[in-house]
Amino acid sequence: MVGSSHEAMHRLIQDNPGVFARAFRALGLPFDDPAEVTVFTNDLTEIRPLERRVDTLLQITTVREGPFLLLVEAQNKKDPDKPSAWAYYLAHLHEKYRLPVVLLVVCRDTTTAEWATEPITIGLPQWTSITVHPLVLGPHNVPIVTDIAVAAADIPLAVLSAITHAKNRSIDAILKTLAEALHELDNEEDFHVFAELTELGLGATRAAKTWSKLMSVDLSFYRSRTSQRLRAEGRTEGRVEGRVEGRVEGRVEGRVEEVIDKTLRLLEARGIDIPTPARQRIRACTDLEVLDSWFDRAIIATDIDEVFAD
């Protein structure tokens, strides 16, 4: 099953596709900001019984390059099966859509990034039939964002910096800067989205505990597994309970509608099929605890059954 850090990286780039261009412009690669983005299905299944799925597939259109496909793969370790799969993906997508295709591999450690950067060649020594040159983002080239002005100006890039540098000695400074930048956001929904993406992206690292402490400073602005863990551990009993009960009593109806809408939009954005009975079940639910659990599962679920699983 796809892990949390794996999913967070793709959600970040799906929701903010321009972040990859900004990250690479610092290296002298002339990628323009997207003028238009279309999310394509990630299903590359053929008619024969062989299923292949890419992590994220976007069509990006810029003024200079025009339309092209951005294929994003998150890679946490070396995998000898990946090079041939990536070559297949590129050839298949070019044949299917007749558009230029760019492969972007995102890594969280330098060793994997160095491996992914190596050109992939298919053919004989005297004649190479296919050469694949992945673009790679990782600790070796994603900027370390510890300047509050830089983080506030580009929150997605600051989140990418935190995720890719989760094991860097500068991670505490990166997370503190990101937390300060998030608290300057006017949009509370953006705060929730980027805070949770950061938590998911950090995975089971020491940095995740640091992020949990930073976010626990103001739980009235933050609802996620972090705040749930803090309540379960008893560190916020009383104060948090009072705030939660107050919010539920005063805004329960609005909150229910908000979570329902977010869950449905998240499933649709991830390409998860929502049959009519399932959609009606979600809309009919008034239990915030159940709705929150469905929303959390929708982040990594591969089908609607996993959302409703006990």
C-alpha positions as protocol buffer text, in pm:
chain_id: "A"
residue {
  index: 1
  type: MET
  ca { x: 0 y: 0 z: 0 }
}
residue {
  index: 2
  type: VAL
  ca { x: 120 y: 355 z: -71 }
}
residue {
  index: 3
  type: GLY
  ca { x: 276 y: 512 z: 239 }
}
residue {
  index: 4
  type: SER
  ca { x: 191 y: 849 z: 391 }
}
residue {
  index: 5
  type: SER
  ca { x: 513 y: 1023 z: 285 }
}
residue {
  index: 6
  type: HIS
  ca { x: 466 y: 878 z: -62 }
}
residue {
  index: 7
  type: GLU
  ca { x: 112 y: 1018 z: -86 }
}
residue {
  index: 8
  type: ALA
  ca { x: 203 y: 1358 z: 58 }
}
residue {
  index: 9
  type: MET
  ca { x: 464 y: 1424 z: -208 }
}
residue {
  index: 10
  type: HIS
  ca { x: 214 y: 1357 z: -485 }
}
residue {
  index: 11
  type: ARG
  ca { x: -62 y: 1562 z: -328 }
}
residue {
  index: 12
  type: LEU
  ca { x: 178 y: 1853 z: -292 }
}
residue {
  index: 13
  type: ILE
  ca { x: 275 y: 1843 z: -660 }
}
residue {
  index: 14
  type: GLN
  ca { x: -81 y: 1767 z: -777 }
}
residue {
  index: 15
  type: ASP
  ca { x: -217 y: 2070 z: -590 }
}
residue {
  index: 16
  type: ASN
  ca { x: 85 y: 2293 z: -661 }
}
residue {
  index: 17
  type: PRO
  ca { x: 243 y: 2168 z: -988 }
}
residue {
  index: 18
  type: GLY
  ca { x: 448 y: 2486 z: -1032 }
}
residue {
  index: 19
  type: VAL
  ca { x: 668 y: 2390 z: -736 }
}
residue {
  index: 20
  type: PHE
  ca { x: 874 y: 2151 z: -950 }
}
residue {
  index: 21
  type: ALA
  ca { x: 952 y: 2428 z: -1201 }
}
residue {
  index: 22
  type: ARG
  ca { x: 1054 y: 2672 z: -928 }
}
residue {
  index: 23
  type: ALA
  ca { x: 1277 y: 2412 z: -765 }
}
residue {
  index: 24
  type: PHE
  ca { x: 1462 y: 2344 z: -1091 }
}
residue {
  index: 25
  type: ARG
  ca { x: 1495 y: 2705 z: -1204 }
}
residue {
  index: 26
  type: ALA
  ca { x: 1744 y: 2753 z: -923 }
}
residue {
  index: 27
  type: LEU
  ca { x: 1957 y: 2490 z: -1099 }
}
residue {
  index: 28
  type: GLY
  ca { x: 1944 y: 2674 z: -1430 }
}
residue {
  index: 29
  type: LEU
  ca { x: 1681 y: 2457 z: -1600 }
}
residue {
  index: 30
  type: PRO
  ca { x: 1435 y: 2690 z: -1776 }
}
residue {
  index: 31
  type: PHE
  ca { x: 1098 y: 2553 z: -1671 }
}
residue {
  index: 32
  type: ASP
  ca { x: 820 y: 2814 z: -1680 }
}
residue {
  index: 33
  type: ASP
  ca { x: 539 y: 2832 z: -1427 }
}
residue {
  index: 34
  type: PRO
  ca { x: 231 y: 2643 z: -1550 }
}
residue {
  index: 35
  type: ALA
  ca { x: -26 y: 2855 z: -1730 }
}
residue {
  index: 36
  type: GLU
  ca { x: -269 y: 2562 z: -1725 }
}
residue {
  index: 37
  type: VAL
  ca { x: -274 y: 2222 z: -1551 }
}
residue {
  index: 38
  type: THR
  ca { x: -494 y: 1919 z: -1620 }
}
residue {
  index: 39
  type: VAL
  ca { x: -488 y: 1611 z: -1395 }
}
residue {
  index: 40
  type: PHE
  ca { x: -483 y: 1294 z: -1609 }
}
residue {
  index: 41
  type: THR
  ca { x: -580 y: 947 z: -1492 }
}
residue {
  index: 42
  type: ASN
  ca { x: -289 y: 755 z: -1343 }
}
residue {
  index: 43
  type: ASP
  ca { x: -419 y: 426 z: -1483 }
}
residue {
  index: 44
  type: LEU
  ca { x: -198 y: 292 z: -1763 }
}
residue {
  index: 45
  type: THR
  ca { x: -365 y: -50 z: -1769 }
}
residue {
  index: 46
  type: GLU
  ca { x: -364 y: -228 z: -2105 }
}
residue {
  index: 47
  type: ILE
  ca { x: -640 y: -449 z: -2247 }
}
residue {
  index: 48
  type: ARG
  ca { x: -442 y: -761 z: -2165 }
}
residue {
  index: 49
  type: PRO
  ca { x: -437 y: -860 z: -1795 }
}
residue {
  index: 50
  type: LEU
  ca { x: -146 y: -635 z: -1701 }
}
residue {
  index: 51
  type: GLU
  ca { x: -205 y: -338 z: -1471 }
}
residue {
  index: 52
  type: ARG
  ca { x: 40 y: -51 z: -1446 }
}
residue {
  index: 53
  type: ARG
  ca { x: -23 y: 268 z: -1248 }
}
residue {
  index: 54
  type: VAL
  ca { x: 194 y: 575 z: -1227 }
}
residue {
  index: 55
  type: ASP
  ca { x: 200 y: 780 z: -907 }
}
residue {
  index: 56
  type: THR
  ca { x: 91 y: 1114 z: -1055 }
}
residue {
  index: 57
  type: LEU
  ca { x: 27 y: 1224 z: -1414 }
}
residue {
  index: 58
  type: LEU
  ca { x: -38 y: 1588 z: -1504 }
}
residue {
  index: 59
  type: GLN
  ca { x: -72 y: 1777 z: -1830 }
}
residue {
  index: 60
  type: ILE
  ca { x: 99 y: 2114 z: -1792 }
}
residue {
  index: 61
  type: THR
  ca { x: 80 y: 2397 z: -2042 }
}
residue {
  index: 62
  type: THR
  ca { x: 325 y: 2687 z: -2040 }
}
residue {
  index: 63
  type: VAL
  ca { x: 349 y: 2982 z: -2275 }
}
residue {
  index: 64
  type: ARG
  ca { x: 690 y: 2875 z: -2404 }
}
residue {
  index: 65
  type: GLU
  ca { x: 678 y: 2492 z: -2408 }
}
residue {
  index: 66
  type: GLY
  ca { x: 307 y: 2454 z: -2476 }
}
residue {
  index: 67
  type: PRO
  ca { x: 142 y: 2136 z: -2339 }
}
residue {
  index: 68
  type: PHE
  ca { x: 349 y: 1849 z: -2199 }
}
residue {
  index: 69
  type: LEU
  ca { x: 295 y: 1560 z: -1957 }
}
residue {
  index: 70
  type: LEU
  ca { x: 461 y: 1554 z: -1615 }
}
residue {
  index: 71
  type: LEU
  ca { x: 496 y: 1201 z: -1479 }
}
residue {
  index: 72
  type: VAL
  ca { x: 583 y: 1209 z: -1106 }
}
residue {
  index: 73
  type: GLU
  ca { x: 723 y: 908 z: -920 }
}
residue {
  index: 74
  type: ALA
  ca { x: 813 y: 908 z: -548 }
}
residue {
  index: 75
  type: GLN
  ca { x: 1107 y: 681 z: -474 }
}
residue {
  index: 76
  type: ASN
  ca { x: 1218 y: 596 z: -119 }
}
residue {
  index: 77
  type: LYS
  ca { x: 1482 y: 336 z: -207 }
}
residue {
  index: 78
  type: LYS
  ca { x: 1663 y: 177 z: -500 }
}
residue {
  index: 79
  type: ASP
  ca { x: 1441 y: -55 z: -702 }
}
residue {
  index: 80
  type: PRO
  ca { x: 1593 y: -255 z: -991 }
}
residue {
  index: 81
  type: ASP
  ca { x: 1248 y: -298 z: -1147 }
}
residue {
  index: 82
  type: LYS
  ca { x: 1181 y: 75 z: -1176 }
}
residue {
  index: 83
  type: PRO
  ca { x: 1408 y: 176 z: -1468 }
}
residue {
  index: 84
  type: SER
  ca { x: 1233 y: -53 z: -1717 }
}
residue {
  index: 85
  type: ALA
  ca { x: 894 y: 48 z: -1579 }
}
residue {
  index: 86
  type: TRP
  ca { x: 977 y: 418 z: -1619 }
}
residue {
  index: 87
  type: ALA
  ca { x: 1086 y: 361 z: -1979 }
}
residue {
  index: 88
  type: TYR
  ca { x: 759 y: 179 z: -2043 }
}
residue {
  index: 89
  type: TYR
  ca { x: 555 y: 461 z: -1887 }
}
residue {
  index: 90
  type: LEU
  ca { x: 725 y: 725 z: -2103 }
}
residue {
  index: 91
  type: ALA
  ca { x: 683 y: 528 z: -2426 }
}
residue {
  index: 92
  type: HIS
  ca { x: 321 y: 442 z: -2346 }
}
residue {
  index: 93
  type: LEU
  ca { x: 224 y: 798 z: -2256 }
}
residue {
  index: 94
  type: HIS
  ca { x: 393 y: 943 z: -2564 }
}
residue {
  index: 95
  type: GLU
  ca { x: 210 y: 692 z: -2783 }
}
residue {
  index: 96
  type: LYS
  ca { x: -124 y: 750 z: -2611 }
}
residue {
  index: 97
  type: TYR
  ca { x: -127 y: 1131 z: -2586 }
}
residue {
  index: 98
  type: ARG
  ca { x: 128 y: 1234 z: -2852 }
}
residue {
  index: 99
  type: LEU
  ca { x: 277 y: 1492 z: -2618 }
}
residue {
  index: 100
  type: PRO
  ca { x: 629 y: 1546 z: -2478 }
}
residue {
  index: 101
  type: VAL
  ca { x: 671 y: 1359 z: -2150 }
}
residue {
  index: 102
  type: VAL
  ca { x: 895 y: 1457 z: -1856 }
}
residue {
  index: 103
  type: LEU
  ca { x: 972 y: 1206 z: -1580 }
}
residue {
  index: 104
  type: LEU
  ca { x: 1017 y: 1361 z: -1235 }
}
residue {
  index: 105
  type: VAL
  ca { x: 1147 y: 1134 z: -955 }
}
residue {
  index: 106
  type: VAL
  ca { x: 1122 y: 1270 z: -600 }
}
residue {
  index: 107
  type: CYS
  ca { x: 1352 y: 1118 z: -334 }
}
residue {
  index: 108
  type: ARG
  ca { x: 1403 y: 1173 z: 38 }
}
residue {
  index: 109
  type: ASP
  ca { x: 1763 y: 1053 z: 64 }
}
residue {
  index: 110
  type: THR
  ca { x: 2076 y: 1135 z: -135 }
}
residue {
  index: 111
  type: THR
  ca { x: 2170 y: 774 z: -213 }
}
residue {
  index: 112
  type: THR
  ca { x: 1836 y: 705 z: -381 }
}
residue {
  index: 113
  type: ALA
  ca { x: 1849 y: 1039 z: -560 }
}
residue {
  index: 114
  type: GLU
  ca { x: 2194 y: 963 z: -703 }
}
residue {
  index: 115
  type: TRP
  ca { x: 2070 y: 624 z: -822 }
}
residue {
  index: 116
  type: ALA
  ca { x: 1759 y: 775 z: -984 }
}
residue {
  index: 117
  type: THR
  ca { x: 1966 y: 1041 z: -1162 }
}
residue {
  index: 118
  type: GLU
  ca { x: 2163 y: 784 z: -1363 }
}
residue {
  index: 119
  type: PRO
  ca { x: 2045 y: 765 z: -1728 }
}
residue {
  index: 120
  type: ILE
  ca { x: 1847 y: 454 z: -1815 }
}
residue {
  index: 121
  type: THR
  ca { x: 1962 y: 290 z: -2138 }
}
residue {
  index: 122
  type: ILE
  ca { x: 1786 y: 11 z: -2324 }
}
residue {
  index: 123
  type: GLY
  ca { x: 1957 y: -165 z: -2613 }
}
residue {
  index: 124
  type: LEU
  ca { x: 2305 y: -296 z: -2695 }
}
residue {
  index: 125
  type: PRO
  ca { x: 2641 y: -137 z: -2607 }
}
residue {
  index: 126
  type: GLN
  ca { x: 2697 y: -46 z: -2971 }
}
residue {
  index: 127
  type: TRP
  ca { x: 2344 y: 85 z: -3022 }
}
residue {
  index: 128
  type: THR
  ca { x: 2120 y: 236 z: -2757 }
}
residue {
  index: 129
  type: SER
  ca { x: 1755 y: 214 z: -2856 }
}
residue {
  index: 130
  type: ILE
  ca { x: 1612 y: 417 z: -2566 }
}
residue {
  index: 131
  type: THR
  ca { x: 1776 y: 654 z: -2320 }
}
residue {
  index: 132
  type: VAL
  ca { x: 1571 y: 787 z: -2028 }
}
residue {
  index: 133
  type: HIS
  ca { x: 1691 y: 1093 z: -1836 }
}
residue {
  index: 134
  type: PRO
  ca { x: 1480 y: 1139 z: -1520 }
}
residue {
  index: 135
  type: LEU
  ca { x: 1460 y: 1477 z: -1351 }
}
residue {
  index: 136
  type: VAL
  ca { x: 1530 y: 1417 z: -982 }
}
residue {
  index: 137
  type: LEU
  ca { x: 1434 y: 1625 z: -679 }
}
residue {
  index: 138
  type: GLY
  ca { x: 1593 y: 1531 z: -348 }
}
residue {
  index: 139
  type: PRO
  ca { x: 1811 y: 1650 z: -60 }
}
residue {
  index: 140
  type: HIS
  ca { x: 2095 y: 1718 z: -307 }
}
residue {
  index: 141
  type: ASN
  ca { x: 1913 y: 1994 z: -495 }
}
residue {
  index: 142
  type: VAL
  ca { x: 1593 y: 2104 z: -317 }
}
residue {
  index: 143
  type: PRO
  ca { x: 1674 y: 2431 z: -137 }
}
residue {
  index: 144
  type: ILE
  ca { x: 1684 y: 2435 z: 243 }
}
residue {
  index: 145
  type: VAL
  ca { x: 1423 y: 2698 z: 330 }
}
residue {
  index: 146
  type: THR
  ca { x: 1496 y: 2861 z: 666 }
}
residue {
  index: 147
  type: ASP
  ca { x: 1416 y: 3221 z: 569 }
}
residue {
  index: 148
  type: ILE
  ca { x: 1065 y: 3319 z: 680 }
}
residue {
  index: 149
  type: ALA
  ca { x: 1024 y: 3558 z: 386 }
}
residue {
  index: 150
  type: VAL
  ca { x: 1112 y: 3285 z: 136 }
}
residue {
  index: 151
  type: ALA
  ca { x: 881 y: 3034 z: 308 }
}
residue {
  index: 152
  type: ALA
  ca { x: 589 y: 3277 z: 324 }
}
residue {
  index: 153
  type: ALA
  ca { x: 632 y: 3368 z: -43 }
}
residue {
  index: 154
  type: ASP
  ca { x: 622 y: 3002 z: -156 }
}
residue {
  index: 155
  type: ILE
  ca { x: 457 y: 2770 z: 100 }
}
residue {
  index: 156
  type: PRO
  ca { x: 454 y: 2464 z: -135 }
}
residue {
  index: 157
  type: LEU
  ca { x: 830 y: 2494 z: -190 }
}
residue {
  index: 158
  type: ALA
  ca { x: 881 y: 2526 z: 188 }
}
residue {
  index: 159
  type: VAL
  ca { x: 676 y: 2207 z: 241 }
}
residue {
  index: 160
  type: LEU
  ca { x: 880 y: 2029 z: -28 }
}
residue {
  index: 161
  type: SER
  ca { x: 1197 y: 2145 z: 148 }
}
residue {
  index: 162
  type: ALA
  ca { x: 1074 y: 2001 z: 480 }
}
residue {
  index: 163
  type: ILE
  ca { x: 976 y: 1665 z: 330 }
}
residue {
  index: 164
  type: THR
  ca { x: 1292 y: 1609 z: 126 }
}
residue {
  index: 165
  type: HIS
  ca { x: 1522 y: 1725 z: 409 }
}
residue {
  index: 166
  type: ALA
  ca { x: 1345 y: 1530 z: 684 }
}
residue {
  index: 167
  type: LYS
  ca { x: 1676 y: 1370 z: 790 }
}
residue {
  index: 168
  type: ASN
  ca { x: 1893 y: 1679 z: 744 }
}
residue {
  index: 169
  type: ARG
  ca { x: 2056 y: 1841 z: 1048 }
}
residue {
  index: 170
  type: SER
  ca { x: 1877 y: 2165 z: 951 }
}
residue {
  index: 171
  type: ILE
  ca { x: 1529 y: 2009 z: 968 }
}
residue {
  index: 172
  type: ASP
  ca { x: 1435 y: 2174 z: 1300 }
}
residue {
  index: 173
  type: ALA
  ca { x: 1507 y: 2518 z: 1155 }
}
residue {
  index: 174
  type: ILE
  ca { x: 1319 y: 2430 z: 835 }
}
residue {
  index: 175
  type: LEU
  ca { x: 1012 y: 2315 z: 1029 }
}
residue {
  index: 176
  type: LYS
  ca { x: 1013 y: 2616 z: 1260 }
}
residue {
  index: 177
  type: THR
  ca { x: 1029 y: 2848 z: 959 }
}
residue {
  index: 178
  type: LEU
  ca { x: 747 y: 2660 z: 786 }
}
residue {
  index: 179
  type: ALA
  ca { x: 529 y: 2670 z: 1098 }
}
residue {
  index: 180
  type: GLU
  ca { x: 575 y: 3047 z: 1126 }
}
residue {
  index: 181
  type: ALA
  ca { x: 492 y: 3092 z: 759 }
}
residue {
  index: 182
  type: LEU
  ca { x: 176 y: 2880 z: 791 }
}
residue {
  index: 183
  type: HIS
  ca { x: 52 y: 3085 z: 1086 }
}
residue {
  index: 184
  type: GLU
  ca { x: 71 y: 3395 z: 865 }
}
residue {
  index: 185
  type: LEU
  ca { x: -177 y: 3246 z: 616 }
}
residue {
  index: 186
  type: ASP
  ca { x: -516 y: 3416 z: 601 }
}
residue {
  index: 187
  type: ASN
  ca { x: -691 y: 3107 z: 467 }
}
residue {
  index: 188
  type: GLU
  ca { x: -755 y: 2852 z: 744 }
}
residue {
  index: 189
  type: GLU
  ca { x: -822 y: 2572 z: 492 }
}
residue {
  index: 190
  type: ASP
  ca { x: -479 y: 2626 z: 332 }
}
residue {
  index: 191
  type: PHE
  ca { x: -327 y: 2605 z: 679 }
}
residue {
  index: 192
  type: HIS
  ca { x: -490 y: 2265 z: 738 }
}
residue {
  index: 193
  type: VAL
  ca { x: -391 y: 2130 z: 396 }
}
residue {
  index: 194
  type: PHE
  ca { x: -23 y: 2227 z: 409 }
}
residue {
  index: 195
  type: ALA
  ca { x: 14 y: 2131 z: 777 }
}
residue {
  index: 196
  type: GLU
  ca { x: -127 y: 1784 z: 712 }
}
residue {
  index: 197
  type: LEU
  ca { x: 78 y: 1738 z: 393 }
}
residue {
  index: 198
  type: THR
  ca { x: 389 y: 1816 z: 596 }
}
residue {
  index: 199
  type: GLU
  ca { x: 291 y: 1567 z: 865 }
}
residue {
  index: 200
  type: LEU
  ca { x: 223 y: 1295 z: 609 }
}
residue {
  index: 201
  type: GLY
  ca { x: 544 y: 1368 z: 420 }
}
residue {
  index: 202
  type: LEU
  ca { x: 765 y: 1347 z: 729 }
}
residue {
  index: 203
  type: GLY
  ca { x: 639 y: 994 z: 795 }
}
residue {
  index: 204
  type: ALA
  ca { x: 794 y: 806 z: 1087 }
}
residue {
  index: 205
  type: THR
  ca { x: 1099 y: 1031 z: 1127 }
}
residue {
  index: 206
  type: ARG
  ca { x: 1225 y: 1222 z: 1429 }
}
residue {
  index: 207
  type: ALA
  ca { x: 1125 y: 1536 z: 1244 }
}
residue {
  index: 208
  type: ALA
  ca { x: 761 y: 1424 z: 1262 }
}
residue {
  index: 209
  type: LYS
  ca { x: 775 y: 1455 z: 1642 }
}
residue {
  index: 210
  type: THR
  ca { x: 923 y: 1803 z: 1611 }
}
residue {
  index: 211
  type: TRP
  ca { x: 641 y: 1900 z: 1374 }
}
residue {
  index: 212
  type: SER
  ca { x: 384 y: 1758 z: 1616 }
}
residue {
  index: 213
  type: LYS
  ca { x: 516 y: 1981 z: 1894 }
}
residue {
  index: 214
  type: LEU
  ca { x: 522 y: 2288 z: 1671 }
}
residue {
  index: 215
  type: MET
  ca { x: 162 y: 2231 z: 1564 }
}
residue {
  index: 216
  type: SER
  ca { x: 40 y: 2162 z: 1918 }
}
residue {
  index: 217
  type: VAL
  ca { x: 116 y: 2523 z: 2009 }
}
residue {
  index: 218
  type: ASP
  ca { x: -217 y: 2629 z: 1856 }
}
residue {
  index: 219
  type: LEU
  ca { x: -452 y: 2335 z: 1810 }
}
residue {
  index: 220
  type: SER
  ca { x: -750 y: 2564 z: 1751 }
}
residue {
  index: 221
  type: PHE
  ca { x: -610 y: 2613 z: 1399 }
}
residue {
  index: 222
  type: TYR
  ca { x: -505 y: 2254 z: 1341 }
}
residue {
  index: 223
  type: ARG
  ca { x: -710 y: 1937 z: 1307 }
}
residue {
  index: 224
  type: SER
  ca { x: -526 y: 1620 z: 1206 }
}
residue {
  index: 225
  type: ARG
  ca { x: -379 y: 1299 z: 1338 }
}
residue {
  index: 226
  type: THR
  ca { x: -129 y: 1516 z: 1528 }
}
residue {
  index: 227
  type: SER
  ca { x: -396 y: 1680 z: 1742 }
}
residue {
  index: 228
  type: GLN
  ca { x: -576 y: 1346 z: 1779 }
}
residue {
  index: 229
  type: ARG
  ca { x: -259 y: 1184 z: 1914 }
}
residue {
  index: 230
  type: LEU
  ca { x: -204 y: 1470 z: 2157 }
}
residue {
  index: 231
  type: ARG
  ca { x: -557 y: 1436 z: 2291 }
}
residue {
  index: 232
  type: ALA
  ca { x: -520 y: 1057 z: 2317 }
}
residue {
  index: 233
  type: GLU
  ca { x: -198 y: 1096 z: 2514 }
}
residue {
  index: 234
  type: GLY
  ca { x: -369 y: 1326 z: 2759 }
}
residue {
  index: 235
  type: ARG
  ca { x: -135 y: 1619 z: 2702 }
}
residue {
  index: 236
  type: THR
  ca { x: -415 y: 1853 z: 2600 }
}
residue {
  index: 237
  type: GLU
  ca { x: -704 y: 1721 z: 2810 }
}
residue {
  index: 238
  type: GLY
  ca { x: -930 y: 1992 z: 2942 }
}
residue {
  index: 239
  type: ARG
  ca { x: -804 y: 2279 z: 2728 }
}
residue {
  index: 240
  type: VAL
  ca { x: -840 y: 2103 z: 2393 }
}
residue {
  index: 241
  type: GLU
  ca { x: -1156 y: 1922 z: 2503 }
}
residue {
  index: 242
  type: GLY
  ca { x: -1319 y: 2252 z: 2588 }
}
residue {
  index: 243
  type: ARG
  ca { x: -1223 y: 2403 z: 2255 }
}
residue {
  index: 244
  type: VAL
  ca { x: -1345 y: 2099 z: 2061 }
}
residue {
  index: 245
  type: GLU
  ca { x: -1676 y: 2084 z: 2247 }
}
residue {
  index: 246
  type: GLY
  ca { x: -1727 y: 2455 z: 2196 }
}
residue {
  index: 247
  type: ARG
  ca { x: -1666 y: 2428 z: 1825 }
}
residue {
  index: 248
  type: VAL
  ca { x: -1893 y: 2123 z: 1792 }
}
residue {
  index: 249
  type: GLU
  ca { x: -2178 y: 2290 z: 1980 }
}
residue {
  index: 250
  type: GLY
  ca { x: -2154 y: 2615 z: 1789 }
}
residue {
  index: 251
  type: ARG
  ca { x: -2059 y: 2500 z: 1439 }
}
residue {
  index: 252
  type: VAL
  ca { x: -2146 y: 2133 z: 1411 }
}
residue {
  index: 253
  type: GLU
  ca { x: -2367 y: 2171 z: 1107 }
}
residue {
  index: 254
  type: GLY
  ca { x: -2117 y: 2378 z: 912 }
}
residue {
  index: 255
  type: ARG
  ca { x: -1831 y: 2149 z: 1011 }
}
residue {
  index: 256
  type: VAL
  ca { x: -2020 y: 1839 z: 895 }
}
residue {
  index: 257
  type: GLU
  ca { x: -2086 y: 1994 z: 555 }
}
residue {
  index: 258
  type: GLU
  ca { x: -1723 y: 2107 z: 531 }
}
residue {
  index: 259
  type: VAL
  ca { x: -1581 y: 1759 z: 598 }
}
residue {
  index: 260
  type: ILE
  ca { x: -1832 y: 1597 z: 360 }
}
residue {
  index: 261
  type: ASP
  ca { x: -1738 y: 1837 z: 79 }
}
residue {
  index: 262
  type: LYS
  ca { x: -1364 y: 1796 z: 143 }
}
residue {
  index: 263
  type: THR
  ca { x: -1389 y: 1416 z: 146 }
}
residue {
  index: 264
  type: LEU
  ca { x: -1580 y: 1404 z: -182 }
}
residue {
  index: 265
  type: ARG
  ca { x: -1348 y: 1657 z: -348 }
}
residue {
  index: 266
  type: LEU
  ca { x: -1040 y: 1465 z: -230 }
}
residue {
  index: 267
  type: LEU
  ca { x: -1172 y: 1136 z: -369 }
}
residue {
  index: 268
  type: GLU
  ca { x: -1263 y: 1298 z: -700 }
}
residue {
  index: 269
  type: ALA
  ca { x: -922 y: 1469 z: -727 }
}
residue {
  index: 270
  type: ARG
  ca { x: -747 y: 1135 z: -666 }
}
residue {
  index: 271
  type: GLY
  ca { x: -956 y: 964 z: -935 }
}
residue {
  index: 272
  type: ILE
  ca { x: -1141 y: 734 z: -691 }
}
residue {
  index: 273
  type: ASP
  ca { x: -1476 y: 618 z: -832 }
}
residue {
  index: 274
  type: ILE
  ca { x: -1768 y: 719 z: -604 }
}
residue {
  index: 275
  type: PRO
  ca { x: -2081 y: 517 z: -685 }
}
residue {
  index: 276
  type: THR
  ca { x: -2414 y: 688 z: -610 }
}
residue {
  index: 277
  type: PRO
  ca { x: -2486 y: 478 z: -295 }
}
residue {
  index: 278
  type: ALA
  ca { x: -2141 y: 565 z: -156 }
}
residue {
  index: 279
  type: ARG
  ca { x: -2189 y: 935 z: -230 }
}
residue {
  index: 280
  type: GLN
  ca { x: -2531 y: 926 z: -61 }
}
residue {
  index: 281
  type: ARG
  ca { x: -2382 y: 747 z: 242 }
}
residue {
  index: 282
  type: ILE
  ca { x: -2116 y: 1016 z: 285 }
}
residue {
  index: 283
  type: ARG
  ca { x: -2366 y: 1301 z: 245 }
}
residue {
  index: 284
  type: ALA
  ca { x: -2612 y: 1141 z: 489 }
}
residue {
  index: 285
  type: CYS
  ca { x: -2355 y: 1101 z: 769 }
}
residue {
  index: 286
  type: THR
  ca { x: -2374 y: 1353 z: 1057 }
}
residue {
  index: 287
  type: ASP
  ca { x: -2113 y: 1194 z: 1285 }
}
residue {
  index: 288
  type: LEU
  ca { x: -1801 y: 1411 z: 1275 }
}
residue {
  index: 289
  type: GLU
  ca { x: -1579 y: 1136 z: 1414 }
}
residue {
  index: 290
  type: VAL
  ca { x: -1687 y: 897 z: 1138 }
}
residue {
  index: 291
  type: LEU
  ca { x: -1653 y: 1168 z: 871 }
}
residue {
  index: 292
  type: ASP
  ca { x: -1302 y: 1255 z: 993 }
}
residue {
  index: 293
  type: SER
  ca { x: -1198 y: 889 z: 974 }
}
residue {
  index: 294
  type: TRP
  ca { x: -1334 y: 866 z: 619 }
}
residue {
  index: 295
  type: PHE
  ca { x: -1142 y: 1181 z: 521 }
}
residue {
  index: 296
  type: ASP
  ca { x: -816 y: 1041 z: 665 }
}
residue {
  index: 297
  type: ARG
  ca { x: -864 y: 713 z: 475 }
}
residue {
  index: 298
  type: ALA
  ca { x: -947 y: 902 z: 154 }
}
residue {
  index: 299
  type: ILE
  ca { x: -592 y: 1041 z: 157 }
}
residue {
  index: 300
  type: ILE
  ca { x: -435 y: 701 z: 82 }
}
residue {
  index: 301
  type: ALA
  ca { x: -728 y: 477 z: -22 }
}
residue {
  index: 302
  type: THR
  ca { x: -711 y: 308 z: -360 }
}
residue {
  index: 303
  type: ASP
  ca { x: -1088 y: 253 z: -387 }
}
residue {
  index: 304
  type: ILE
  ca { x: -1410 y: 353 z: -208 }
}
residue {
  index: 305
  type: ASP
  ca { x: -1425 y: 24 z: -11 }
}
residue {
  index: 306
  type: GLU
  ca { x: -1105 y: 119 z: 174 }
}
residue {
  index: 307
  type: VAL
  ca { x: -1265 y: 447 z: 282 }
}
residue {
  index: 308
  type: PHE
  ca { x: -1555 y: 263 z: 449 }
}
residue {
  index: 309
  type: ALA
  ca { x: -1346 y: -25 z: 589 }
}
residue {
  index: 310
  type: ASP
  ca { x: -1390 y: -91 z: 961 }
}
